[in-house]
């Protein structure tokens, strides 16, 4: 499935799961049969040349054609209307400005996909409680799953062969969310990238850490919540050096509304978080040359590190804000995702193109 699409025949659909495992088409989870009829329905929906080449997928440099993408969408259980979203994500993945080598290296980063705009409601993304799943949302699960299968089947991202992730990343099975719009006080997140609010878009992020942060509005107040979010960036440890950093905050609607009611636009909140945030790291590789880093006394005086501790400011264009999750009255909750990007951009956003 890394090159030209091939036709295979099995005697019955019941035999397909074992056949898929034998062919190495799955990373361990069962897949649906990509029958000719199902794949054709997807090609008919997108209305693009099946042989159209979007680019090659690292690390195996397999060709990502519209037909290959549709076949992997079929195996993931996607509906035809999900395919334009997956295509947009692949456009990001094959873009040279977003080299995904860190997601296949020893550091075991993952690709997180954020879908924004009207398409989120149209495709019935689950955007509230348990937004990161499992939540029963077919769009969330199967779009994320299709992206993983594309990396697996087209990119040949097989552990121990072309990829060397030491530990792996549990979110990589399906790491996809849609931004809540009905309860969001702001325009879609993709407007920060110059895409119109009425459009729909996909952001692909090279993600490392995924942390839940409590921001208890009723206990500490809104101002302190900004500080808590900012400190979610500043954990001391070895960091990946060399690439531009990115930090994604997924705020639950309660917290987002509280900020908006206090006069914070999305842009103003990003700047406020960045102003209070600092990135700490041990002096490793090129950290001392990144982002105006300076040495500081060890923060853990009782058990000091053998390495020098560095601190660097965080810039507003390194902070991004998405709305989603449960309402949780009187309680702010957030997920902070930090990029792992040794080269190029930490994330890329593109507009979704739909069939005519």
Secondary structure by P-SEA (a helix, b strand, c coil): ccccbbbbbbccccaaaaaaaaaccccccccccccaaaaaaaaaaacccccccccccccccccccaaaaaaaaaaacccccaaaaaaaaaaaaacccccccccccccbbbbbbbbbcccccccccccccccccccccaaaaaaaaaaaaaaaccccccccccccccccccccccbbbbbbccccccccccccccccccccbbbbbbccbbbbbbbccccccaaaaaaaaaaccccccccccccbbbbbbbccaaaaaaaaaacccaaaaaaaaaaabbbbbccccccccccbbbbbccccccccccbbbbbbbbccccbbbbbbccccccbbbbbbbbbbccccccbbbbbbbbcc
